[in-house]
Amino acid sequence: MSKPSAVERPEEEESQVDIDFLLGLAGDPNADKETFRIGDLSQEFGVTLRTLRFYEDRGLLAPARRGTTRLYSRRDRARLRLILLAKMLGFSLTEAKQLIELYHQPNGKQKQLEVSLERFEEQRHILLEQKREIEESIAAMDKTIDFARSRLQQQAAE
């Protein structure tokens, strides 16, 4: 449950998609659509074309090809939703892939939910611990900044 490394994600900044959208709580205007082009998914999910190709290279998405055109299925779209959800929750792409692939095991839907819930709870604990450490670091930084300012003021007064 570690933070994704630079090797696991493209360098470009992307806009973040709303959690309600990723969880499927916000309604789905494309629910009846069967195939999607790369630009459709890029725009809908706020990711770059490069990101989608990167996920394809990592084996997370498997679009069909018609000439040079990538055609993503509803399955690919659902997988992209789960990838971005896992990323938002602080999971690596490897961990996201593991969670997604549980779906294809016997009793996959149930197993995926059970394992995901367990991993989400573990990740939440990790994030809360990181938050505590960050808050301690910020407090120490504030104190250090105050100390440095007071020393500079003392030196300026001398």
TIRO-2110 file (N, C-alpha, C; in Angstrom, 1 decimal):
// TIRO-2110
0.8, -1.2, 0.0, N, 1, A
0.0, 0.0, 0.0, CA, 1, A
0.9, 1.3, 0.0, C, 1, A
1.9, 1.2, -0.7, N, 2, A
2.8, 2.4, -0.7, CA, 2, A
2.3, 3.4, -1.8, C, 2, A
2.9, 4.6, -1.7, N, 3, A
2.6, 5.6, -2.6, CA, 3, A
3.2, 5.2, -4.0, C, 3, A
2.5, 5.5, -5.1, N, 4, A
3.0, 5.2, -6.4, CA, 4, A
4.3, 5.8, -6.7, C, 4, A
5.2, 5.1, -7.3, N, 5, A
6.5, 5.6, -7.6, CA, 5, A
6.5, 6.4, -8.9, C, 5, A
7.5, 7.2, -9.2, N, 6, A
7.5, 7.9, -10.4, CA, 6, A
7.5, 7.0, -11.6, C, 6, A
8.0, 5.8, -11.5, N, 7, A
8.1, 4.9, -12.6, CA, 7, A
6.6, 4.4, -12.9, C, 7, A
5.7, 4.4, -12.0, N, 8, A
4.4, 3.9, -12.2, CA, 8, A
3.4, 4.9, -12.7, C, 8, A
3.8, 6.1, -12.9, N, 9, A
2.8, 7.1, -13.4, CA, 9, A
3.4, 8.1, -14.3, C, 9, A
2.7, 8.5, -15.3, N, 10, A
3.2, 9.5, -16.2, CA, 10, A
3.5, 10.8, -15.5, C, 10, A
4.4, 11.5, -16.2, N, 11, A
4.9, 12.8, -15.6, CA, 11, A
3.9, 13.9, -15.6, C, 11, A
3.0, 13.9, -16.6, N, 12, A
2.1, 15.0, -16.8, CA, 12, A
1.1, 15.1, -15.7, C, 12, A
0.8, 16.4, -15.3, N, 13, A
-0.3, 16.7, -14.4, CA, 13, A
-1.6, 16.4, -15.0, C, 13, A
-2.6, 15.9, -14.2, N, 14, A
-3.9, 15.7, -14.7, CA, 14, A
-4.9, 16.2, -13.7, C, 14, A
-6.1, 16.5, -14.2, N, 15, A
-7.1, 17.0, -13.4, CA, 15, A
-7.7, 15.8, -12.6, C, 15, A
-8.1, 16.0, -11.4, N, 16, A
-8.7, 14.9, -10.6, CA, 16, A
-10.2, 14.8, -10.8, C, 16, A
-10.6, 13.6, -10.9, N, 17, A
-12.0, 13.3, -11.1, CA, 17, A
-12.7, 13.2, -9.8, C, 17, A
-13.9, 13.6, -9.7, N, 18, A
-14.7, 13.5, -8.5, CA, 18, A
-14.9, 12.1, -8.0, C, 18, A
-14.8, 11.9, -6.7, N, 19, A
-14.9, 10.6, -6.1, CA, 19, A
-16.3, 10.0, -6.3, C, 19, A
-17.4, 10.8, -6.3, N, 20, A
-18.7, 10.3, -6.6, CA, 20, A
-18.8, 9.7, -8.0, C, 20, A
-18.1, 10.4, -8.9, N, 21, A
-18.1, 9.9, -10.3, CA, 21, A
-17.4, 8.5, -10.4, C, 21, A
-16.2, 8.4, -9.7, N, 22, A
-15.5, 7.2, -9.7, CA, 22, A
-16.2, 6.0, -9.0, C, 22, A
-17.0, 6.3, -8.0, N, 23, A
-17.8, 5.3, -7.3, CA, 23, A
-19.1, 5.0, -8.1, C, 23, A
-19.4, 5.7, -9.1, N, 24, A
-20.6, 5.5, -9.8, CA, 24, A
-21.8, 6.1, -9.1, C, 24, A
-21.6, 7.0, -8.2, N, 25, A
-22.8, 7.6, -7.5, CA, 25, A
-23.3, 8.8, -8.2, C, 25, A
-22.7, 9.3, -9.2, N, 26, A
-23.1, 10.6, -9.8, CA, 26, A
-23.9, 10.4, -11.1, C, 26, A
-24.3, 9.1, -11.4, N, 27, A
-25.0, 8.9, -12.6, CA, 27, A
-24.0, 8.7, -13.7, C, 27, A
-24.5, 8.0, -14.8, N, 28, A
-23.6, 7.7, -15.9, CA, 28, A
-24.2, 8.0, -17.2, C, 28, A
-23.9, 9.2, -17.8, N, 29, A
-24.5, 9.5, -19.1, CA, 29, A
-24.1, 8.6, -20.2, C, 29, A
-23.0, 7.8, -20.1, N, 30, A
-22.6, 6.9, -21.1, CA, 30, A
-22.9, 5.4, -20.8, C, 30, A
-23.8, 5.2, -19.9, N, 31, A
-24.1, 3.8, -19.5, CA, 31, A
-24.6, 2.9, -20.7, C, 31, A
-25.2, 3.5, -21.7, N, 32, A
-25.7, 2.7, -22.8, CA, 32, A
-24.7, 2.6, -24.0, C, 32, A
-23.6, 3.2, -23.9, N, 33, A
-22.6, 3.2, -24.9, CA, 33, A
-21.7, 2.0, -24.8, C, 33, A
-21.3, 1.3, -25.9, N, 34, A
-20.6, 0.1, -25.9, CA, 34, A
-19.1, 0.3, -26.1, C, 34, A
-18.7, 1.2, -27.0, N, 35, A
-17.3, 1.4, -27.2, CA, 35, A
-17.0, 2.9, -27.1, C, 35, A
-15.7, 3.2, -26.8, N, 36, A
-15.2, 4.5, -26.5, CA, 36, A
-13.9, 4.7, -27.2, C, 36, A
-13.7, 5.8, -27.8, N, 37, A
-12.4, 6.2, -28.4, CA, 37, A
-11.5, 6.7, -27.3, C, 37, A
-10.2, 6.8, -27.5, N, 38, A
-9.2, 7.2, -26.5, CA, 38, A
-9.6, 8.7, -26.1, C, 38, A
-9.9, 9.5, -27.0, N, 39, A
-10.3, 10.9, -26.7, CA, 39, A
-11.5, 11.0, -25.8, C, 39, A
-12.5, 10.1, -26.0, N, 40, A
-13.7, 10.1, -25.2, CA, 40, A
-13.3, 9.8, -23.7, C, 40, A
-12.5, 8.8, -23.5, N, 41, A
-12.2, 8.5, -22.1, CA, 41, A
-11.2, 9.5, -21.5, C, 41, A
-10.4, 10.0, -22.3, N, 42, A
-9.5, 11.1, -21.8, CA, 42, A
-10.3, 12.3, -21.3, C, 42, A
-11.2, 12.7, -22.1, N, 43, A
-12.1, 13.8, -21.7, CA, 43, A
-13.0, 13.5, -20.5, C, 43, A
-13.6, 12.4, -20.6, N, 44, A
-14.5, 12.0, -19.5, CA, 44, A
-13.9, 11.8, -18.2, C, 44, A
-12.7, 11.3, -18.1, N, 45, A
-12.0, 11.0, -16.9, CA, 45, A
-10.9, 12.0, -16.5, C, 45, A
-10.7, 13.0, -17.4, N, 46, A
-9.7, 14.0, -17.1, CA, 46, A
-8.3, 13.5, -17.1, C, 46, A
-8.0, 12.5, -17.9, N, 47, A
-6.6, 12.0, -18.0, CA, 47, A
-6.1, 12.3, -19.4, C, 47, A
-4.8, 12.3, -19.6, N, 48, A
-4.2, 12.5, -20.9, CA, 48, A
-4.2, 11.2, -21.7, C, 48, A
-4.1, 11.4, -23.0, N, 49, A
-4.0, 10.3, -24.0, CA, 49, A
-2.7, 9.5, -23.6, C, 49, A
-1.7, 10.1, -23.2, N, 50, A
-0.5, 9.4, -22.8, CA, 50, A
-0.7, 8.5, -21.6, C, 50, A
-1.5, 9.0, -20.6, N, 51, A
-1.9, 8.2, -19.5, CA, 51, A
-2.6, 6.9, -19.9, C, 51, A
-3.6, 7.0, -20.8, N, 52, A
-4.3, 5.9, -21.2, CA, 52, A
-3.4, 4.9, -22.0, C, 52, A
-2.5, 5.4, -22.8, N, 53, A
-1.5, 4.5, -23.4, CA, 53, A
-0.6, 3.8, -22.4, C, 53, A
-0.2, 4.6, -21.4, N, 54, A
0.6, 4.1, -20.3, CA, 54, A
-0.1, 2.9, -19.6, C, 54, A
-1.4, 3.1, -19.3, N, 55, A
-2.1, 2.1, -18.6, CA, 55, A
-2.3, 0.8, -19.5, C, 55, A
-2.4, 1.1, -20.8, N, 56, A
-2.4, 0.0, -21.8, CA, 56, A
-1.1, -0.8, -21.7, C, 56, A
0.0, -0.1, -21.8, N, 57, A
1.4, -0.7, -21.7, CA, 57, A
1.6, -1.5, -20.5, C, 57, A
1.0, -1.1, -19.4, N, 58, A
1.1, -1.8, -18.1, CA, 58, A
0.1, -3.0, -18.0, C, 58, A
-0.7, -3.2, -19.0, N, 59, A
-1.6, -4.3, -19.0, CA, 59, A
-2.9, -4.0, -18.2, C, 59, A
-3.1, -2.8, -17.9, N, 60, A
-4.4, -2.4, -17.1, CA, 60, A
-5.6, -2.3, -18.0, C, 60, A
-5.3, -1.8, -19.2, N, 61, A
-6.4, -1.7, -20.2, CA, 61, A
-6.0, -2.4, -21.5, C, 61, A
-7.0, -2.9, -22.2, N, 62, A
-6.7, -3.7, -23.4, CA, 62, A
-7.7, -3.3, -24.5, C, 62, A
-7.6, -2.1, -25.1, N, 63, A
-8.5, -1.7, -26.1, CA, 63, A
-8.3, -2.5, -27.4, C, 63, A
-9.4, -2.7, -28.1, N, 64, A
-9.3, -3.3, -29.5, CA, 64, A
-8.7, -2.3, -30.4, C, 64, A
-8.2, -2.8, -31.5, N, 65, A
-7.7, -1.9, -32.5, CA, 65, A
-8.4, -2.0, -33.8, C, 65, A
-8.7, -0.9, -34.4, N, 66, A
-9.3, -0.8, -35.7, CA, 66, A
-8.4, 0.2, -36.5, C, 66, A
-7.4, -0.4, -37.2, N, 67, A
-6.4, 0.4, -37.8, CA, 67, A
-5.5, 1.0, -36.7, C, 67, A
-5.4, 2.3, -36.7, N, 68, A
-4.6, 2.9, -35.6, CA, 68, A
-5.5, 3.4, -34.5, C, 68, A
-6.8, 3.2, -34.6, N, 69, A
-7.8, 3.7, -33.6, CA, 69, A
-7.9, 2.7, -32.5, C, 69, A
-7.8, 3.2, -31.3, N, 70, A
-8.0, 2.3, -30.1, CA, 70, A
-9.5, 2.4, -29.8, C, 70, A
-10.2, 1.3, -29.6, N, 71, A
-11.6, 1.2, -29.2, CA, 71, A
-11.7, 0.5, -27.8, C, 71, A
-12.0, 1.3, -26.9, N, 72, A
-12.2, 0.8, -25.5, CA, 72, A
-13.6, 0.3, -25.2, C, 72, A
-13.7, -0.8, -24.6, N, 73, A
-14.9, -1.4, -24.2, CA, 73, A
-15.5, -0.9, -22.9, C, 73, A
-16.7, -1.3, -22.6, N, 74, A
-17.3, -0.9, -21.3, CA, 74, A
-16.4, -1.5, -20.2, C, 74, A
-15.9, -2.7, -20.4, N, 75, A
-15.0, -3.3, -19.4, CA, 75, A
-13.7, -2.4, -19.2, C, 75, A
-13.1, -1.9, -20.3, N, 76, A
-12.0, -1.1, -20.2, CA, 76, A
-12.3, 0.2, -19.4, C, 76, A
-13.5, 0.7, -19.7, N, 77, A
-14.0, 2.0, -19.0, CA, 77, A
-14.1, 1.7, -17.5, C, 77, A
-14.7, 0.6, -17.2, N, 78, A
-14.9, 0.2, -15.8, CA, 78, A
-13.5, 0.0, -15.1, C, 78, A
-12.6, -0.6, -15.8, N, 79, A
-11.3, -0.8, -15.2, CA, 79, A
-10.6, 0.6, -15.0, C, 79, A
-10.8, 1.5, -16.0, N, 80, A
-10.2, 2.8, -15.8, CA, 80, A
-10.8, 3.5, -14.6, C, 80, A
-12.0, 3.4, -14.4, N, 81, A
-12.7, 4.0, -13.2, CA, 81, A
-12.0, 3.4, -12.0, C, 81, A
-11.8, 2.1, -11.9, N, 82, A
-11.2, 1.5, -10.7, CA, 82, A
-9.7, 1.9, -10.6, C, 82, A
-9.0, 2.0, -11.7, N, 83, A
-7.6, 2.4, -11.6, CA, 83, A
-7.5, 3.8, -11.0, C, 83, A
-8.4, 4.7, -11.5, N, 84, A
-8.3, 6.1, -11.0, CA, 84, A
-8.8, 6.2, -9.5, C, 84, A
-9.8, 5.3, -9.2, N, 85, A
-10.2, 5.3, -7.8, CA, 85, A
-9.0, 4.8, -6.9, C, 85, A
-8.4, 3.7, -7.3, N, 86, A
-7.2, 3.2, -6.5, CA, 86, A
-6.1, 4.3, -6.4, C, 86, A
-5.9, 5.0, -7.5, N, 87, A
-4.8, 6.0, -7.5, CA, 87, A
-5.2, 7.1, -6.5, C, 87, A
-6.5, 7.5, -6.6, N, 88, A
-7.0, 8.6, -5.6, CA, 88, A
-6.8, 8.2, -4.2, C, 88, A
-7.0, 6.9, -3.9, N, 89, A
-6.9, 6.4, -2.6, CA, 89, A
-5.5, 6.1, -2.1, C, 89, A
-4.5, 6.3, -3.0, N, 90, A
-3.1, 6.2, -2.6, CA, 90, A
-2.5, 4.8, -2.9, C, 90, A
-3.1, 4.0, -3.8, N, 91, A
-2.6, 2.7, -4.1, CA, 91, A
-1.7, 2.8, -5.3, C, 91, A
-0.7, 1.9, -5.5, N, 92, A
0.1, 1.9, -6.6, CA, 92, A
-0.7, 1.2, -7.8, C, 92, A
-0.2, 1.4, -9.0, N, 93, A
-0.8, 0.7, -10.1, CA, 93, A
-0.8, -0.8, -10.0, C, 93, A
0.3, -1.3, -9.5, N, 94, A
0.4, -2.8, -9.3, CA, 94, A
-0.7, -3.2, -8.3, C, 94, A
-0.9, -2.5, -7.2, N, 95, A
-2.0, -2.8, -6.3, CA, 95, A
-3.3, -2.7, -6.9, C, 95, A
-3.5, -1.7, -7.7, N, 96, A
-4.8, -1.5, -8.4, CA, 96, A
-5.1, -2.7, -9.3, C, 96, A
-4.1, -3.1, -10.1, N, 97, A
-4.2, -4.2, -11.0, CA, 97, A
-4.6, -5.5, -10.2, C, 97, A
-4.0, -5.7, -9.1, N, 98, A
-4.3, -6.9, -8.2, CA, 98, A
-5.7, -6.9, -7.8, C, 98, A
-6.2, -5.7, -7.4, N, 99, A
-7.6, -5.6, -6.9, CA, 99, A
-8.6, -5.8, -8.1, C, 99, A
-8.3, -5.3, -9.2, N, 100, A
-9.1, -5.4, -10.4, CA, 100, A
-9.2, -6.8, -10.9, C, 100, A
-8.1, -7.5, -10.8, N, 101, A
-8.0, -8.9, -11.4, CA, 101, A
-8.7, -9.9, -10.4, C, 101, A
-9.0, -9.5, -9.2, N, 102, A
-9.8, -10.4, -8.3, CA, 102, A
-11.2, -10.7, -8.9, C, 102, A
-11.7, -9.7, -9.7, N, 103, A
-13.0, -9.8, -10.3, CA, 103, A
-13.1, -11.1, -11.2, C, 103, A
-12.0, -11.5, -11.8, N, 104, A
-12.1, -12.6, -12.7, CA, 104, A
-11.8, -14.0, -12.0, C, 104, A
-11.7, -14.0, -10.7, N, 105, A
-11.6, -15.3, -10.0, CA, 105, A
-13.0, -15.9, -9.7, C, 105, A
-13.1, -17.1, -9.3, N, 106, A
-14.4, -17.7, -8.9, CA, 106, A
-15.0, -16.8, -7.7, C, 106, A
-16.3, -16.5, -7.8, N, 107, A
-16.9, -15.6, -6.9, CA, 107, A
-16.2, -14.3, -6.8, C, 107, A
-15.9, -13.8, -8.0, N, 108, A
-15.0, -12.6, -8.2, CA, 108, A
-15.6, -11.3, -7.6, C, 108, A
-16.9, -11.1, -7.9, N, 109, A
-17.5, -9.8, -7.4, CA, 109, A
-17.4, -9.7, -5.9, C, 109, A
-17.8, -10.8, -5.2, N, 110, A
-17.8, -10.9, -3.8, CA, 110, A
-16.3, -10.8, -3.2, C, 110, A
-15.4, -11.6, -3.8, N, 111, A
-14.0, -11.6, -3.4, CA, 111, A
-13.4, -10.2, -3.6, C, 111, A
-13.7, -9.6, -4.7, N, 112, A
-13.1, -8.2, -5.0, CA, 112, A
-13.6, -7.2, -3.9, C, 112, A
-14.9, -7.3, -3.6, N, 113, A
-15.4, -6.3, -2.6, CA, 113, A
-14.8, -6.6, -1.2, C, 113, A
-14.7, -7.9, -0.8, N, 114, A
-14.1, -8.2, 0.5, CA, 114, A
-12.7, -7.8, 0.6, C, 114, A
-11.9, -8.2, -0.4, N, 115, A
-10.4, -7.8, -0.4, CA, 115, A
-10.2, -6.3, -0.5, C, 115, A
-11.0, -5.7, -1.3, N, 116, A
-10.9, -4.2, -1.5, CA, 116, A
-11.2, -3.5, -0.2, C, 116, A
-12.3, -3.9, 0.5, N, 117, A
-12.6, -3.3, 1.8, CA, 117, A
-11.5, -3.5, 2.8, C, 117, A
-10.9, -4.7, 2.8, N, 118, A
-9.8, -4.9, 3.8, CA, 118, A
-8.6, -4.0, 3.4, C, 118, A
-8.3, -3.9, 2.1, N, 119, A
-7.2, -3.1, 1.7, CA, 119, A
-7.4, -1.6, 1.9, C, 119, A
-8.7, -1.2, 1.7, N, 120, A
-9.1, 0.2, 1.9, CA, 120, A
-8.9, 0.6, 3.4, C, 120, A
-9.3, -0.3, 4.3, N, 121, A
-9.1, 0.0, 5.7, CA, 121, A
-7.6, 0.0, 6.1, C, 121, A
-6.8, -0.9, 5.5, N, 122, A
-5.4, -0.8, 5.8, CA, 122, A
-4.8, 0.5, 5.2, C, 122, A
-5.2, 0.9, 4.0, N, 123, A
-4.7, 2.1, 3.4, CA, 123, A
-5.1, 3.3, 4.2, C, 123, A
-6.3, 3.3, 4.7, N, 124, A
-6.8, 4.4, 5.5, CA, 124, A
-5.9, 4.6, 6.7, C, 124, A
-5.6, 3.5, 7.4, N, 125, A
-4.7, 3.5, 8.6, CA, 125, A
-3.3, 4.1, 8.2, C, 125, A
-2.8, 3.7, 7.0, N, 126, A
-1.5, 4.2, 6.6, CA, 126, A
-1.6, 5.7, 6.3, C, 126, A
-2.6, 6.1, 5.6, N, 127, A
-2.8, 7.6, 5.3, CA, 127, A
-2.9, 8.4, 6.6, C, 127, A
-3.7, 7.9, 7.6, N, 128, A
-3.8, 8.6, 8.8, CA, 128, A
-2.5, 8.7, 9.6, C, 128, A
-1.7, 7.7, 9.5, N, 129, A
-0.3, 7.7, 10.1, CA, 129, A
0.5, 8.7, 9.4, C, 129, A
0.5, 8.7, 8.0, N, 130, A
1.2, 9.7, 7.3, CA, 130, A
0.8, 11.1, 7.6, C, 130, A
-0.5, 11.3, 7.7, N, 131, A
-1.1, 12.6, 8.1, CA, 131, A
-0.5, 13.1, 9.4, C, 131, A
-0.5, 12.2, 10.4, N, 132, A
0.0, 12.5, 11.7, CA, 132, A
1.5, 12.9, 11.6, C, 132, A
2.3, 12.2, 10.9, N, 133, A
3.7, 12.5, 10.7, CA, 133, A
3.9, 13.8, 10.0, C, 133, A
3.1, 14.1, 9.0, N, 134, A
3.2, 15.4, 8.3, CA, 134, A
2.8, 16.5, 9.2, C, 134, A
1.8, 16.3, 10.1, N, 135, A
1.4, 17.4, 11.0, CA, 135, A
2.5, 17.6, 12.0, C, 135, A
3.2, 16.6, 12.5, N, 136, A
4.4, 16.8, 13.4, CA, 136, A
5.5, 17.5, 12.7, C, 136, A
5.7, 17.1, 11.4, N, 137, A
6.8, 17.8, 10.6, CA, 137, A
6.5, 19.3, 10.4, C, 137, A
5.2, 19.6, 10.2, N, 138, A
4.9, 21.0, 10.0, CA, 138, A
5.0, 21.8, 11.3, C, 138, A
4.6, 21.2, 12.4, N, 139, A
4.8, 21.8, 13.7, CA, 139, A
6.3, 22.1, 14.0, C, 139, A
7.1, 21.1, 13.7, N, 140, A
8.6, 21.2, 13.9, CA, 140, A
9.1, 22.3, 12.9, C, 140, A
8.6, 22.3, 11.7, N, 141, A
9.1, 23.3, 10.7, CA, 141, A
8.7, 24.7, 11.2, C, 141, A
7.5, 24.9, 11.7, N, 142, A
7.0, 26.2, 12.2, CA, 142, A
7.9, 26.7, 13.3, C, 142, A
8.2, 25.8, 14.2, N, 143, A
9.1, 26.1, 15.3, CA, 143, A
10.5, 26.5, 14.9, C, 143, A
11.0, 25.8, 13.9, N, 144, A
12.3, 26.0, 13.3, CA, 144, A
12.3, 27.4, 12.6, C, 144, A
11.3, 27.7, 11.9, N, 145, A
11.2, 29.0, 11.2, CA, 145, A
11.2, 30.1, 12.2, C, 145, A
10.4, 30.0, 13.2, N, 146, A
10.3, 31.0, 14.3, CA, 146, A
11.7, 31.2, 14.9, C, 146, A
12.4, 30.1, 15.2, N, 147, A
13.7, 30.1, 15.8, CA, 147, A
14.7, 30.9, 14.8, C, 147, A
14.7, 30.5, 13.5, N, 148, A
15.6, 31.2, 12.6, CA, 148, A
15.3, 32.7, 12.4, C, 148, A
14.0, 33.0, 12.4, N, 149, A
13.6, 34.4, 12.3, CA, 149, A
14.1, 35.2, 13.6, C, 149, A
13.9, 34.6, 14.7, N, 150, A
14.3, 35.3, 15.9, CA, 150, A
15.9, 35.5, 16.0, C, 150, A
16.6, 34.5, 15.5, N, 151, A
18.1, 34.6, 15.4, CA, 151, A
18.5, 35.7, 14.5, C, 151, A
17.8, 35.8, 13.3, N, 152, A
18.1, 36.8, 12.4, CA, 152, A
17.8, 38.2, 13.0, C, 152, A
16.7, 38.3, 13.7, N, 153, A
16.3, 39.6, 14.3, CA, 153, A
17.4, 39.9, 15.4, C, 153, A
17.8, 39.0, 16.1, N, 154, A
18.9, 39.2, 17.1, CA, 154, A
20.1, 39.7, 16.5, C, 154, A
20.5, 39.1, 15.4, N, 155, A
21.8, 39.5, 14.7, CA, 155, A
21.6, 40.8, 14.1, C, 155, A
20.5, 41.2, 13.6, N, 156, A
20.2, 42.5, 13.0, CA, 156, A
20.3, 43.6, 14.1, C, 156, A
19.8, 43.2, 15.3, N, 157, A
19.8, 44.2, 16.4, CA, 157, A
21.2, 44.4, 17.0, C, 157, A
22.1, 43.5, 16.8, N, 158, A
23.4, 43.7, 17.4, CA, 158, A
24.3, 44.6, 16.6, C, 158, A
END
